[in-house]
């Protein structure tokens, strides 16, 4: 018997899309993130439905679903935002709040958070001092 993929254990694309919808709504208005003028500008330039679509694709693929992420590389889309470690922590706090809201089970939460943490180095670019 094959182990069930994280994608299946999360409930498939409809459940993933529901969680992504809440999460993106949460980060788009987070003052801790929008205090960075480059992030704030991106949050006003990128339309939420398209952003949600791409994140849903990404999570679907990363968790073992049939989706294929069609967006830009994380380095390319975040390089100029100069995202700090503190902003990453706020982003992860928002993710935890969303996972709490939907009562994502501990094992699935752990696996999903590990996937997201693997993106940290591609996203966080502390400004030079």
C-alpha positions as protocol buffer text, in pm:
chain_id: "A"
residue {
  index: 1
  type: UNK
  ca { x: 0 y: 0 z: 0 }
}
residue {
  index: 2
  type: UNK
  ca { x: 138 y: 340 z: -106 }
}
residue {
  index: 3
  type: UNK
  ca { x: 158 y: 609 z: 162 }
}
residue {
  index: 4
  type: UNK
  ca { x: -98 y: 884 z: 115 }
}
residue {
  index: 5
  type: UNK
  ca { x: 58 y: 1203 z: -17 }
}
residue {
  index: 6
  type: UNK
  ca { x: 48 y: 1523 z: 184 }
}
residue {
  index: 7
  type: UNK
  ca { x: -171 y: 1663 z: -95 }
}
residue {
  index: 8
  type: UNK
  ca { x: -431 y: 1392 z: -31 }
}
residue {
  index: 9
  type: UNK
  ca { x: -404 y: 1423 z: 348 }
}
residue {
  index: 10
  type: UNK
  ca { x: -465 y: 1798 z: 319 }
}
residue {
  index: 11
  type: UNK
  ca { x: -787 y: 1725 z: 130 }
}
residue {
  index: 12
  type: UNK
  ca { x: -677 y: 1795 z: -228 }
}
residue {
  index: 13
  type: UNK
  ca { x: -688 y: 2115 z: -428 }
}
residue {
  index: 14
  type: UNK
  ca { x: -1020 y: 2247 z: -298 }
}
residue {
  index: 15
  type: UNK
  ca { x: -904 y: 2236 z: 63 }
}
residue {
  index: 16
  type: UNK
  ca { x: -562 y: 2374 z: -29 }
}
residue {
  index: 17
  type: UNK
  ca { x: -724 y: 2659 z: -224 }
}
residue {
  index: 18
  type: UNK
  ca { x: -947 y: 2743 z: 74 }
}
residue {
  index: 19
  type: UNK
  ca { x: -648 y: 2765 z: 308 }
}
residue {
  index: 20
  type: UNK
  ca { x: -446 y: 2966 z: 55 }
}
residue {
  index: 21
  type: UNK
  ca { x: -739 y: 3206 z: 12 }
}
residue {
  index: 22
  type: UNK
  ca { x: -744 y: 3283 z: 385 }
}
residue {
  index: 23
  type: UNK
  ca { x: -364 y: 3303 z: 408 }
}
residue {
  index: 24
  type: UNK
  ca { x: -324 y: 3545 z: 117 }
}
residue {
  index: 25
  type: UNK
  ca { x: -604 y: 3765 z: 252 }
}
residue {
  index: 26
  type: UNK
  ca { x: -419 y: 3766 z: 585 }
}
residue {
  index: 27
  type: UNK
  ca { x: -74 y: 3859 z: 451 }
}
residue {
  index: 28
  type: UNK
  ca { x: -206 y: 4126 z: 213 }
}
residue {
  index: 29
  type: UNK
  ca { x: -324 y: 4340 z: 507 }
}
residue {
  index: 30
  type: UNK
  ca { x: -55 y: 4253 z: 762 }
}
residue {
  index: 31
  type: UNK
  ca { x: 96 y: 4582 z: 881 }
}
residue {
  index: 32
  type: UNK
  ca { x: 415 y: 4398 z: 981 }
}
residue {
  index: 33
  type: UNK
  ca { x: 468 y: 4304 z: 616 }
}
residue {
  index: 34
  type: UNK
  ca { x: 332 y: 4620 z: 458 }
}
residue {
  index: 35
  type: UNK
  ca { x: 568 y: 4835 z: 668 }
}
residue {
  index: 36
  type: UNK
  ca { x: 824 y: 4734 z: 402 }
}
residue {
  index: 37
  type: UNK
  ca { x: 735 y: 4976 z: 120 }
}
residue {
  index: 38
  type: UNK
  ca { x: 846 y: 4726 z: -145 }
}
residue {
  index: 39
  type: UNK
  ca { x: 619 y: 4455 z: -7 }
}
residue {
  index: 40
  type: UNK
  ca { x: 335 y: 4705 z: 30 }
}
residue {
  index: 41
  type: UNK
  ca { x: 377 y: 4812 z: -333 }
}
residue {
  index: 42
  type: UNK
  ca { x: 374 y: 4450 z: -450 }
}
residue {
  index: 43
  type: UNK
  ca { x: 61 y: 4383 z: -246 }
}
residue {
  index: 44
  type: UNK
  ca { x: -111 y: 4668 z: -431 }
}
residue {
  index: 45
  type: UNK
  ca { x: 29 y: 4582 z: -775 }
}
residue {
  index: 46
  type: UNK
  ca { x: -52 y: 4210 z: -778 }
}
residue {
  index: 47
  type: UNK
  ca { x: -422 y: 4123 z: -789 }
}
residue {
  index: 48
  type: UNK
  ca { x: -514 y: 3880 z: -508 }
}
residue {
  index: 49
  type: UNK
  ca { x: -698 y: 3625 z: -729 }
}
residue {
  index: 50
  type: UNK
  ca { x: -392 y: 3570 z: -949 }
}
residue {
  index: 51
  type: UNK
  ca { x: -161 y: 3557 z: -649 }
}
residue {
  index: 52
  type: UNK
  ca { x: -390 y: 3302 z: -481 }
}
residue {
  index: 53
  type: UNK
  ca { x: -397 y: 3094 z: -799 }
}
residue {
  index: 54
  type: UNK
  ca { x: -18 y: 3075 z: -822 }
}
residue {
  index: 55
  type: UNK
  ca { x: 26 y: 2995 z: -452 }
}
residue {
  index: 56
  type: UNK
  ca { x: -241 y: 2725 z: -482 }
}
residue {
  index: 57
  type: UNK
  ca { x: -55 y: 2578 z: -781 }
}
residue {
  index: 58
  type: UNK
  ca { x: 271 y: 2589 z: -587 }
}
residue {
  index: 59
  type: UNK
  ca { x: 129 y: 2421 z: -277 }
}
residue {
  index: 60
  type: UNK
  ca { x: -49 y: 2161 z: -490 }
}
residue {
  index: 61
  type: UNK
  ca { x: 272 y: 2065 z: -666 }
}
residue {
  index: 62
  type: UNK
  ca { x: 490 y: 2080 z: -353 }
}
residue {
  index: 63
  type: UNK
  ca { x: 258 y: 1849 z: -160 }
}
residue {
  index: 64
  type: UNK
  ca { x: 238 y: 1582 z: -428 }
}
residue {
  index: 65
  type: UNK
  ca { x: -63 y: 1692 z: -630 }
}
residue {
  index: 66
  type: UNK
  ca { x: -93 y: 1699 z: -1009 }
}
residue {
  index: 67
  type: UNK
  ca { x: -59 y: 2078 z: -1034 }
}
residue {
  index: 68
  type: UNK
  ca { x: 251 y: 2240 z: -1182 }
}
residue {
  index: 69
  type: UNK
  ca { x: 366 y: 2580 z: -1059 }
}
residue {
  index: 70
  type: UNK
  ca { x: 377 y: 2824 z: -1351 }
}
residue {
  index: 71
  type: UNK
  ca { x: 492 y: 3138 z: -1169 }
}
residue {
  index: 72
  type: UNK
  ca { x: 833 y: 3298 z: -1146 }
}
residue {
  index: 73
  type: UNK
  ca { x: 1114 y: 3157 z: -934 }
}
residue {
  index: 74
  type: UNK
  ca { x: 1102 y: 3267 z: -571 }
}
residue {
  index: 75
  type: UNK
  ca { x: 1439 y: 3442 z: -600 }
}
residue {
  index: 76
  type: UNK
  ca { x: 1322 y: 3640 z: -902 }
}
residue {
  index: 77
  type: UNK
  ca { x: 989 y: 3745 z: -757 }
}
residue {
  index: 78
  type: UNK
  ca { x: 1123 y: 3844 z: -412 }
}
residue {
  index: 79
  type: UNK
  ca { x: 1480 y: 3970 z: -472 }
}
residue {
  index: 80
  type: UNK
  ca { x: 1392 y: 4340 z: -496 }
}
residue {
  index: 81
  type: UNK
  ca { x: 1158 y: 4336 z: -196 }
}
residue {
  index: 82
  type: UNK
  ca { x: 1447 y: 4314 z: 53 }
}
residue {
  index: 83
  type: UNK
  ca { x: 1245 y: 4096 z: 288 }
}
residue {
  index: 84
  type: UNK
  ca { x: 1395 y: 4076 z: 636 }
}
residue {
  index: 85
  type: UNK
  ca { x: 1406 y: 3794 z: 885 }
}
residue {
  index: 86
  type: UNK
  ca { x: 1148 y: 3977 z: 1098 }
}
residue {
  index: 87
  type: UNK
  ca { x: 914 y: 4001 z: 799 }
}
residue {
  index: 88
  type: UNK
  ca { x: 963 y: 3630 z: 732 }
}
residue {
  index: 89
  type: UNK
  ca { x: 869 y: 3562 z: 1095 }
}
residue {
  index: 90
  type: UNK
  ca { x: 551 y: 3770 z: 1052 }
}
residue {
  index: 91
  type: UNK
  ca { x: 471 y: 3578 z: 732 }
}
residue {
  index: 92
  type: UNK
  ca { x: 516 y: 3247 z: 914 }
}
residue {
  index: 93
  type: UNK
  ca { x: 302 y: 3374 z: 1204 }
}
residue {
  index: 94
  type: UNK
  ca { x: 25 y: 3447 z: 954 }
}
residue {
  index: 95
  type: UNK
  ca { x: 63 y: 3097 z: 812 }
}
residue {
  index: 96
  type: UNK
  ca { x: 37 y: 2945 z: 1161 }
}
residue {
  index: 97
  type: UNK
  ca { x: -279 y: 3147 z: 1226 }
}
residue {
  index: 98
  type: UNK
  ca { x: -436 y: 3020 z: 904 }
}
residue {
  index: 99
  type: UNK
  ca { x: -339 y: 2660 z: 980 }
}
residue {
  index: 100
  type: UNK
  ca { x: -488 y: 2704 z: 1330 }
}
residue {
  index: 101
  type: UNK
  ca { x: -811 y: 2842 z: 1184 }
}
residue {
  index: 102
  type: UNK
  ca { x: -855 y: 2534 z: 965 }
}
residue {
  index: 103
  type: UNK
  ca { x: -733 y: 2295 z: 1236 }
}
residue {
  index: 104
  type: UNK
  ca { x: -469 y: 2138 z: 1011 }
}
residue {
  index: 105
  type: UNK
  ca { x: -349 y: 1824 z: 1191 }
}
residue {
  index: 106
  type: UNK
  ca { x: -3 y: 1833 z: 1350 }
}
residue {
  index: 107
  type: UNK
  ca { x: 172 y: 1592 z: 1110 }
}
residue {
  index: 108
  type: UNK
  ca { x: 42 y: 1769 z: 799 }
}
residue {
  index: 109
  type: UNK
  ca { x: 120 y: 2108 z: 953 }
}
residue {
  index: 110
  type: UNK
  ca { x: 478 y: 1996 z: 1023 }
}
residue {
  index: 111
  type: UNK
  ca { x: 527 y: 1873 z: 666 }
}
residue {
  index: 112
  type: UNK
  ca { x: 373 y: 2185 z: 510 }
}
residue {
  index: 113
  type: UNK
  ca { x: 577 y: 2419 z: 729 }
}
residue {
  index: 114
  type: UNK
  ca { x: 894 y: 2232 z: 630 }
}
residue {
  index: 115
  type: UNK
  ca { x: 810 y: 2290 z: 262 }
}
residue {
  index: 116
  type: UNK
  ca { x: 758 y: 2662 z: 324 }
}
residue {
  index: 117
  type: UNK
  ca { x: 1075 y: 2692 z: 536 }
}
residue {
  index: 118
  type: UNK
  ca { x: 1273 y: 2546 z: 246 }
}
residue {
  index: 119
  type: UNK
  ca { x: 1183 y: 2864 z: 52 }
}
residue {
  index: 120
  type: UNK
  ca { x: 1322 y: 3100 z: 316 }
}
residue {
  index: 121
  type: UNK
  ca { x: 1668 y: 3145 z: 164 }
}
residue {
  index: 122
  type: UNK
  ca { x: 1514 y: 3226 z: -175 }
}
residue {
  index: 123
  type: UNK
  ca { x: 1283 y: 3489 z: -26 }
}
residue {
  index: 124
  type: UNK
  ca { x: 1464 y: 3656 z: 265 }
}
residue {
  index: 125
  type: UNK
  ca { x: 1730 y: 3903 z: 159 }
}
residue {
  index: 126
  type: UNK
  ca { x: 1841 y: 4106 z: 459 }
}
residue {
  index: 127
  type: UNK
  ca { x: 1940 y: 4455 z: 343 }
}
residue {
  index: 128
  type: UNK
  ca { x: 2311 y: 4520 z: 346 }
}
residue {
  index: 129
  type: UNK
  ca { x: 2424 y: 4719 z: 652 }
}
